[in-house]
């Protein structure tokens, strides 16, 4: 039995072979449990891109977590070949490490880490599968997996790979209104070496302090809002998904995460859908 995976944006088709009896058993088990699953419908962007959205409202938990700041010395030891030769400069805004060429900056106020190797020149781009392999290996070798992360984006032209923090397999985005810190690990490559490495300085203590149940609007409501919004070019929508929005709290040691609907545009812009009227005469839900 052959199965085909089609990428419309890359114009590629991947073929694989599966055992027919095992495949039939798997499909049969899913069919028997069909009443337990959330029904979905296909949202059409108008450019041949179909996005599956839930028919009904979605119930998810919001959480509050303790955070822990990762020591800058750990990054120094992991990223420099000769850490003993690295010099450190401390200022109000950042903690800077350098061996004279490479530079590691720790930003405690924005909870961000940035490592730059300026000696690397652009090289012939490698394919996405190799980019993913070397990115995962780099993180494994340098102690980079501090929370649960999933692959978010690959840009072969820029030789860049991004991983996004996830909670219960749901991606986590940073709040624009109440920022705490980044939620992505970004790597840019040159000559098979890391050229730019950006990531969060913090990690979540994965036992939540508290949780509350929230109900998000249905996919049908999302579709209705998008179709009514004249400023939004539906043909430029790349994806629509539920994310956890992470923001700071009254305490510097805790963060809050709450589920929100997000629209990802073709240019990478994320638009958050809110239940707040942003414009006079607007719907009971809106875009932000």
SULFEN-V87914 format. One record per residue. N is the residue number from 1. SS is DSSP state (~ for helix, > for strand, _ for the rest). PHI is phi in whole degrees, 0 to 359 (none if undefined). D_FIRST is the distance of its C-alpha to the first C-alpha in Angstrom with 2 decimals. Layout:
BEGIN
n=N ss=SS phi=PHI d_first=D_FIRST
n=N ss=SS phi=PHI d_first=D_FIRST
END
This chain:
BEGIN
n=1 ss=_ phi=none d_first=0.00
n=2 ss=> phi=258 d_first=3.82
n=3 ss=> phi=236 d_first=6.73
n=4 ss=> phi=242 d_first=10.21
n=5 ss=> phi=250 d_first=13.51
n=6 ss=> phi=246 d_first=16.51
n=7 ss=> phi=250 d_first=20.11
n=8 ss=_ phi=287 d_first=22.53
n=9 ss=_ phi=289 d_first=25.63
n=10 ss=_ phi=267 d_first=24.50
n=11 ss=_ phi=56 d_first=22.78
n=12 ss=> phi=231 d_first=19.84
n=13 ss=> phi=234 d_first=16.05
n=14 ss=> phi=250 d_first=13.97
n=15 ss=> phi=252 d_first=10.46
n=16 ss=> phi=220 d_first=8.53
n=17 ss=> phi=243 d_first=5.65
n=18 ss=_ phi=236 d_first=5.47
n=19 ss=_ phi=292 d_first=6.31
n=20 ss=~ phi=297 d_first=5.28
n=21 ss=~ phi=293 d_first=9.09
n=22 ss=~ phi=293 d_first=10.08
n=23 ss=~ phi=295 d_first=8.26
n=24 ss=~ phi=296 d_first=9.86
n=25 ss=~ phi=296 d_first=12.98
n=26 ss=~ phi=297 d_first=13.24
n=27 ss=~ phi=297 d_first=13.05
n=28 ss=~ phi=297 d_first=15.46
n=29 ss=~ phi=295 d_first=17.82
n=30 ss=~ phi=295 d_first=18.05
n=31 ss=~ phi=296 d_first=18.79
n=32 ss=~ phi=293 d_first=21.46
n=33 ss=_ phi=259 d_first=23.10
n=34 ss=~ phi=302 d_first=23.05
n=35 ss=~ phi=290 d_first=26.86
n=36 ss=~ phi=276 d_first=27.35
n=37 ss=_ phi=267 d_first=25.77
n=38 ss=_ phi=288 d_first=27.70
n=39 ss=_ phi=288 d_first=26.96
n=40 ss=> phi=237 d_first=26.30
n=41 ss=> phi=229 d_first=26.86
n=42 ss=> phi=264 d_first=26.13
n=43 ss=> phi=267 d_first=29.16
n=44 ss=> phi=263 d_first=29.49
n=45 ss=_ phi=276 d_first=31.42
n=46 ss=_ phi=95 d_first=32.07
n=47 ss=_ phi=240 d_first=30.41
n=48 ss=_ phi=81 d_first=26.80
n=49 ss=_ phi=264 d_first=26.37
n=50 ss=> phi=255 d_first=25.20
n=51 ss=> phi=238 d_first=26.24
n=52 ss=> phi=275 d_first=25.38
n=53 ss=> phi=234 d_first=28.66
n=54 ss=> phi=286 d_first=29.71
n=55 ss=_ phi=293 d_first=31.51
n=56 ss=_ phi=254 d_first=34.02
n=57 ss=_ phi=296 d_first=36.34
n=58 ss=> phi=242 d_first=35.11
n=59 ss=> phi=258 d_first=37.14
n=60 ss=> phi=221 d_first=37.27
n=61 ss=> phi=266 d_first=39.89
n=62 ss=> phi=257 d_first=42.31
n=63 ss=> phi=225 d_first=43.63
n=64 ss=> phi=232 d_first=46.51
n=65 ss=> phi=235 d_first=46.08
n=66 ss=> phi=287 d_first=48.45
n=67 ss=> phi=240 d_first=47.89
n=68 ss=> phi=225 d_first=48.89
n=69 ss=> phi=280 d_first=49.87
n=70 ss=_ phi=276 d_first=48.54
n=71 ss=_ phi=293 d_first=51.42
n=72 ss=~ phi=300 d_first=51.85
n=73 ss=~ phi=298 d_first=52.74
n=74 ss=~ phi=294 d_first=49.21
n=75 ss=~ phi=291 d_first=47.83
n=76 ss=~ phi=300 d_first=50.63
n=77 ss=~ phi=295 d_first=49.84
n=78 ss=~ phi=278 d_first=46.10
n=79 ss=~ phi=259 d_first=46.31
n=80 ss=_ phi=260 d_first=49.32
n=81 ss=_ phi=294 d_first=49.41
n=82 ss=_ phi=238 d_first=53.06
n=83 ss=~ phi=301 d_first=53.69
n=84 ss=~ phi=292 d_first=57.28
n=85 ss=~ phi=267 d_first=58.13
n=86 ss=_ phi=279 d_first=56.89
n=87 ss=> phi=259 d_first=59.61
n=88 ss=> phi=237 d_first=59.47
n=89 ss=> phi=237 d_first=61.11
n=90 ss=> phi=243 d_first=61.32
n=91 ss=_ phi=230 d_first=62.18
n=92 ss=_ phi=294 d_first=62.12
n=93 ss=_ phi=269 d_first=58.80
n=94 ss=_ phi=204 d_first=56.84
n=95 ss=> phi=244 d_first=56.75
n=96 ss=> phi=252 d_first=56.28
n=97 ss=> phi=242 d_first=55.32
n=98 ss=> phi=207 d_first=55.55
n=99 ss=_ phi=257 d_first=55.90
n=100 ss=_ phi=100 d_first=57.57
n=101 ss=_ phi=234 d_first=54.39
n=102 ss=_ phi=280 d_first=51.51
n=103 ss=> phi=222 d_first=52.16
n=104 ss=> phi=239 d_first=50.91
n=105 ss=> phi=244 d_first=52.14
n=106 ss=> phi=252 d_first=52.02
n=107 ss=> phi=246 d_first=52.82
n=108 ss=_ phi=297 d_first=53.80
n=109 ss=_ phi=290 d_first=54.74
n=110 ss=_ phi=255 d_first=51.36
n=111 ss=_ phi=56 d_first=49.37
n=112 ss=> phi=232 d_first=47.76
n=113 ss=> phi=239 d_first=47.29
n=114 ss=> phi=222 d_first=47.15
n=115 ss=> phi=243 d_first=47.02
n=116 ss=> phi=229 d_first=47.66
n=117 ss=_ phi=245 d_first=47.76
n=118 ss=_ phi=287 d_first=49.57
n=119 ss=_ phi=283 d_first=49.68
n=120 ss=_ phi=280 d_first=46.04
n=121 ss=_ phi=265 d_first=45.60
n=122 ss=_ phi=299 d_first=42.64
n=123 ss=_ phi=230 d_first=40.27
n=124 ss=_ phi=299 d_first=37.40
n=125 ss=_ phi=296 d_first=34.58
n=126 ss=_ phi=258 d_first=31.61
n=127 ss=_ phi=289 d_first=28.05
n=128 ss=~ phi=301 d_first=26.94
n=129 ss=~ phi=297 d_first=24.85
n=130 ss=~ phi=288 d_first=27.98
n=131 ss=~ phi=301 d_first=30.20
n=132 ss=~ phi=296 d_first=28.31
n=133 ss=~ phi=300 d_first=28.40
n=134 ss=~ phi=287 d_first=32.13
n=135 ss=~ phi=291 d_first=32.95
n=136 ss=~ phi=295 d_first=31.49
n=137 ss=~ phi=298 d_first=33.21
n=138 ss=~ phi=300 d_first=36.44
n=139 ss=~ phi=293 d_first=36.46
n=140 ss=~ phi=297 d_first=35.71
n=141 ss=~ phi=282 d_first=38.51
n=142 ss=_ phi=240 d_first=40.97
n=143 ss=_ phi=59 d_first=40.66
n=144 ss=_ phi=271 d_first=39.32
n=145 ss=_ phi=276 d_first=37.08
n=146 ss=_ phi=262 d_first=39.78
n=147 ss=_ phi=225 d_first=37.78
n=148 ss=_ phi=280 d_first=34.16
n=149 ss=> phi=233 d_first=32.81
n=150 ss=> phi=231 d_first=29.53
n=151 ss=> phi=297 d_first=28.60
n=152 ss=> phi=245 d_first=30.18
n=153 ss=> phi=203 d_first=30.54
n=154 ss=> phi=228 d_first=30.14
n=155 ss=> phi=239 d_first=32.49
n=156 ss=_ phi=297 d_first=31.87
n=157 ss=_ phi=297 d_first=35.04
n=158 ss=_ phi=262 d_first=37.19
n=159 ss=_ phi=53 d_first=35.24
n=160 ss=> phi=238 d_first=35.28
n=161 ss=> phi=232 d_first=33.06
n=162 ss=> phi=235 d_first=33.85
n=163 ss=> phi=243 d_first=33.00
n=164 ss=> phi=243 d_first=34.22
n=165 ss=> phi=301 d_first=35.65
n=166 ss=> phi=223 d_first=33.77
n=167 ss=> phi=234 d_first=34.88
n=168 ss=_ phi=54 d_first=32.35
n=169 ss=_ phi=69 d_first=29.64
n=170 ss=> phi=256 d_first=31.73
n=171 ss=> phi=296 d_first=33.18
n=172 ss=> phi=248 d_first=36.97
n=173 ss=> phi=247 d_first=39.13
n=174 ss=> phi=275 d_first=42.83
n=175 ss=_ phi=289 d_first=45.36
n=176 ss=_ phi=279 d_first=47.40
n=177 ss=_ phi=275 d_first=50.28
n=178 ss=_ phi=224 d_first=50.68
n=179 ss=_ phi=294 d_first=49.16
n=180 ss=_ phi=243 d_first=48.86
n=181 ss=_ phi=183 d_first=46.72
n=182 ss=_ phi=294 d_first=43.48
n=183 ss=_ phi=238 d_first=40.11
n=184 ss=> phi=240 d_first=38.14
n=185 ss=> phi=255 d_first=37.91
n=186 ss=> phi=241 d_first=38.02
n=187 ss=> phi=230 d_first=37.82
n=188 ss=> phi=242 d_first=38.72
n=189 ss=> phi=248 d_first=38.33
n=190 ss=> phi=209 d_first=40.42
n=191 ss=_ phi=54 d_first=40.39
n=192 ss=_ phi=62 d_first=37.80
n=193 ss=> phi=234 d_first=40.34
n=194 ss=> phi=289 d_first=40.73
n=195 ss=> phi=258 d_first=43.13
n=196 ss=> phi=224 d_first=43.26
n=197 ss=> phi=226 d_first=42.18
n=198 ss=> phi=236 d_first=42.86
n=199 ss=> phi=194 d_first=42.17
n=200 ss=> phi=292 d_first=43.80
n=201 ss=_ phi=273 d_first=46.83
n=202 ss=> phi=247 d_first=46.19
n=203 ss=> phi=224 d_first=43.75
n=204 ss=> phi=273 d_first=43.36
n=205 ss=> phi=278 d_first=44.51
n=206 ss=> phi=284 d_first=41.44
n=207 ss=> phi=254 d_first=43.34
n=208 ss=> phi=296 d_first=44.41
n=209 ss=> phi=288 d_first=48.08
n=210 ss=> phi=203 d_first=47.40
n=211 ss=> phi=208 d_first=44.84
n=212 ss=> phi=219 d_first=45.07
n=213 ss=> phi=277 d_first=42.64
n=214 ss=> phi=233 d_first=42.20
n=215 ss=> phi=245 d_first=40.61
n=216 ss=> phi=266 d_first=39.03
n=217 ss=_ phi=298 d_first=38.91
n=218 ss=_ phi=287 d_first=35.89
n=219 ss=~ phi=298 d_first=33.41
n=220 ss=~ phi=297 d_first=35.14
n=221 ss=~ phi=292 d_first=38.42
n=222 ss=~ phi=301 d_first=36.98
n=223 ss=~ phi=300 d_first=35.84
n=224 ss=~ phi=299 d_first=39.32
n=225 ss=~ phi=296 d_first=41.15
n=226 ss=~ phi=296 d_first=39.18
n=227 ss=~ phi=294 d_first=39.72
n=228 ss=~ phi=276 d_first=43.44
n=229 ss=_ phi=277 d_first=43.96
n=230 ss=_ phi=283 d_first=45.34
n=231 ss=_ phi=277 d_first=45.54
n=232 ss=_ phi=263 d_first=41.80
n=233 ss=_ phi=277 d_first=39.71
n=234 ss=~ phi=299 d_first=36.51
n=235 ss=~ phi=290 d_first=34.81
n=236 ss=~ phi=262 d_first=35.39
n=237 ss=> phi=282 d_first=33.59
n=238 ss=> phi=266 d_first=30.75
n=239 ss=> phi=200 d_first=29.99
n=240 ss=> phi=229 d_first=31.57
n=241 ss=> phi=207 d_first=31.35
n=242 ss=> phi=267 d_first=33.45
n=243 ss=> phi=231 d_first=35.25
n=244 ss=> phi=264 d_first=37.99
n=245 ss=> phi=266 d_first=41.23
n=246 ss=> phi=256 d_first=43.36
n=247 ss=> phi=219 d_first=47.12
n=248 ss=> phi=289 d_first=50.30
n=249 ss=_ phi=230 d_first=52.56
n=250 ss=_ phi=297 d_first=56.28
n=251 ss=_ phi=263 d_first=55.73
n=252 ss=_ phi=290 d_first=54.74
n=253 ss=_ phi=264 d_first=52.80
n=254 ss=> phi=230 d_first=50.47
n=255 ss=> phi=229 d_first=47.94
n=256 ss=> phi=245 d_first=46.51
n=257 ss=> phi=233 d_first=42.93
n=258 ss=> phi=222 d_first=42.06
n=259 ss=> phi=286 d_first=38.94
n=260 ss=> phi=216 d_first=39.08
n=261 ss=> phi=277 d_first=36.96
n=262 ss=> phi=231 d_first=36.44
n=263 ss=> phi=244 d_first=35.63
n=264 ss=> phi=258 d_first=34.50
n=265 ss=> phi=273 d_first=35.61
n=266 ss=_ phi=301 d_first=34.25
n=267 ss=_ phi=275 d_first=37.23
n=268 ss=_ phi=95 d_first=36.43
n=269 ss=_ phi=294 d_first=39.17
n=270 ss=> phi=255 d_first=38.62
n=271 ss=> phi=246 d_first=40.34
n=272 ss=> phi=268 d_first=41.01
n=273 ss=> phi=269 d_first=41.25
n=274 ss=> phi=239 d_first=44.22
n=275 ss=_ phi=259 d_first=45.98
n=276 ss=_ phi=238 d_first=49.23
n=277 ss=_ phi=287 d_first=50.82
n=278 ss=_ phi=266 d_first=51.20
n=279 ss=_ phi=230 d_first=52.92
n=280 ss=_ phi=302 d_first=55.64
n=281 ss=_ phi=78 d_first=54.28
n=282 ss=_ phi=282 d_first=50.76
n=283 ss=_ phi=285 d_first=48.21
n=284 ss=_ phi=288 d_first=48.25
n=285 ss=_ phi=236 d_first=45.43
n=286 ss=> phi=208 d_first=45.31
n=287 ss=> phi=247 d_first=44.01
n=288 ss=_ phi=230 d_first=45.57
END
